[in-house]
């Protein structure tokens, strides 16, 4: 059986992509000063949708705007901007494309923020010593709620799905790694607890 890039693809969740071309997540860096999506996002995603990919994945959409991966990130954190998110989702759905929101928290890899950066355990980064503190258990529960709420906002504003960013050393990856998660409570130790 020969499968081409142009063949449709049914994912295990039941979503059907019109082809096997995916625009991977890339941080756009064009959010408003309040970390909301803008008209520029809608224009950009419309262009990408017209390019014909079956799936477009947004760049980092942060679940907590106190901790940004970089300036210009979109954040979904009671800061409004839902109409602009809906416009982005609609634009990205043009031409039969699916558009999924990538939700993320940078953890110790935050580049800017209003508070001391957080991670599963106190960690240092070269040149950023002392900038990261360990999350408290109640903060971890709050973060779980933030991811759930962000996924719901994605659904409510018209995104066809979400991708939880669990790689590249961001917070989810930090929890999974025994190098950055040295906790001995319910959120550390065994792989099951770290996950």
C-alpha positions in Angstrom: 0.0 0.0 0.0 1.4 3.4 -1.0 0.4 6.4 1.1 1.1 9.9 -0.2 1.4 13.2 1.6 -1.8 14.2 -0.1 -3.8 11.3 1.4 -6.2 12.1 4.3 -5.3 10.9 7.7 -7.7 9.8 10.5 -6.1 10.4 13.9 -6.9 8.0 16.9 -9.1 10.8 18.4 -11.3 10.6 15.3 -10.1 13.9 13.7 -9.7 13.6 10.0 -6.9 15.7 8.4 -7.3 16.4 4.7 -3.6 15.5 4.1 -0.4 14.7 6.0 1.2 18.1 5.9 1.6 19.9 9.2 2.8 23.3 10.0 4.7 22.8 13.2 4.4 25.1 16.2 6.5 28.3 15.9 6.3 31.2 18.3 4.9 34.1 16.4 5.9 36.9 18.9 3.1 39.2 17.7 0.7 39.3 20.6 -0.6 42.6 22.0 0.9 44.2 25.1 -1.7 42.3 27.1 -0.5 39.0 25.6 -3.7 38.6 23.5 -4.0 37.4 19.9 -4.1 40.2 17.3 -5.4 40.7 13.8 -1.9 39.9 12.6 -2.4 36.3 13.9 -5.5 35.9 11.9 -3.8 37.2 8.7 -0.8 34.9 9.3 -3.0 31.8 9.9 -5.1 32.6 6.9 -1.9 32.6 4.7 -0.7 29.3 6.2 -4.2 27.7 5.7 -4.2 28.8 2.1 -0.8 27.0 1.8 -2.8 23.8 2.0 -1.5 22.0 5.1 -3.9 19.6 6.8 -2.9 20.8 10.3 -1.6 24.1 11.6 -0.3 24.2 15.2 0.0 27.6 16.8 3.1 28.8 18.5 3.3 28.7 22.3 0.1 29.9 24.0 1.0 30.3 27.6 -1.4 29.2 30.4 0.1 31.8 32.8 1.1 35.2 31.6 3.3 35.8 34.6 5.8 33.5 32.9 6.5 34.0 29.2 8.7 32.0 26.9 9.4 35.3 25.1 7.9 38.8 24.7 5.0 38.7 22.3 3.6 35.4 23.4 -0.1 34.9 23.5 -1.4 33.9 26.9 -4.8 32.7 27.9 -5.0 33.9 31.5 -8.2 36.0 32.1 -6.7 38.7 29.9 -9.5 38.7 27.3 -8.8 38.6 23.6 -11.3 35.8 22.9 -12.7 37.4 19.8 -9.1 37.7 18.4 -8.5 34.0 19.3 -11.7 33.0 17.5 -10.7 35.1 14.4 -7.3 33.2 14.4 -9.0 29.8 14.7 -11.5 30.7 11.9 -8.7 32.0 9.7 -6.6 28.9 10.3 -9.6 26.7 9.4 -9.9 28.2 5.9 -9.2 25.8 3.1 -10.2 22.8 5.2 -7.2 23.0 7.5 -7.4 22.0 11.2 -5.8 24.5 13.6 -4.7 23.4 17.0 -3.6 25.6 19.9 -0.3 24.6 21.4 -0.6 25.3 25.2 2.5 25.6 27.3 4.2 26.9 30.4 8.0 27.6 30.1 8.8 26.8 33.7 12.5 27.6 34.3 12.9 28.4 30.7 10.9 31.6 31.0 12.6 34.5 29.4 10.5 37.2 31.0 8.0 37.4 33.7 6.6 39.3 36.7 7.7 36.8 39.3 10.5 34.4 40.2 10.5 31.6 37.6 9.2 28.2 38.7 10.1 24.5 38.1 9.4 21.2 39.8 12.6 21.6 41.8 14.8 24.6 42.5 17.1 24.7 39.4 19.7 26.9 38.0 20.6 27.8 34.4 23.9 29.2 33.5 23.8 32.9 33.9 20.4 32.7 35.6 21.3 31.4 39.0 18.7 32.0 41.7 16.0 32.8 39.2 14.0 29.5 39.7 12.2 28.2 42.7 10.4 24.9 43.3 6.6 24.9 42.8 4.5 24.3 45.9 1.9 21.5 45.7 -1.0 23.9 45.5 0.7 25.8 42.7 1.0 22.5 40.7 -2.7 21.9 41.2 -3.4 25.5 39.9 -1.2 24.8 36.9 -3.2 21.7 36.0 -6.4 23.8 36.2 -4.8 26.4 34.0 -4.0 23.8 31.3 -7.5 22.5 31.5 -9.0 26.0 31.3 -6.8 26.9 28.3 -7.9 23.8 26.5 -11.5 24.7 27.1 -10.9 28.2 25.8 -9.3 26.8 22.7 -12.4 24.6 22.1 -14.8 27.5 22.8 -13.0 29.9 20.4 -13.0 27.4 17.5 -9.7 25.5 17.6 -10.1 21.9 16.5 -7.7 20.6 19.1 -4.8 21.3 21.4 -1.2 20.2 21.6 0.3 20.2 25.1 3.9 21.2 24.7 5.8 18.5 26.6 9.3 18.8 25.1 12.3 21.1 24.7 12.9 21.6 28.4 9.6 23.5 29.1 7.6 22.8 32.3 6.0 19.5 31.3 9.5 18.2 30.2 10.9 19.5 33.5 8.4 17.4 35.5 9.3 14.3 33.5 13.0 14.6 33.8 14.7 13.3 37.0 17.4 15.9 36.4 15.0 18.8 36.8 12.5 17.1 39.0 14.1 16.0 42.3 11.0 16.1 44.4 10.2 13.4 46.9 6.4 14.1 47.2 3.5 13.0 45.0 4.9 15.0 42.1 8.4 13.4 42.0 10.3 10.2 42.4 8.8 7.5 40.2 8.1 8.1 36.6 4.4 7.7 37.4 4.6 10.5 39.9 6.7 12.8 37.6 4.2 12.2 34.8 
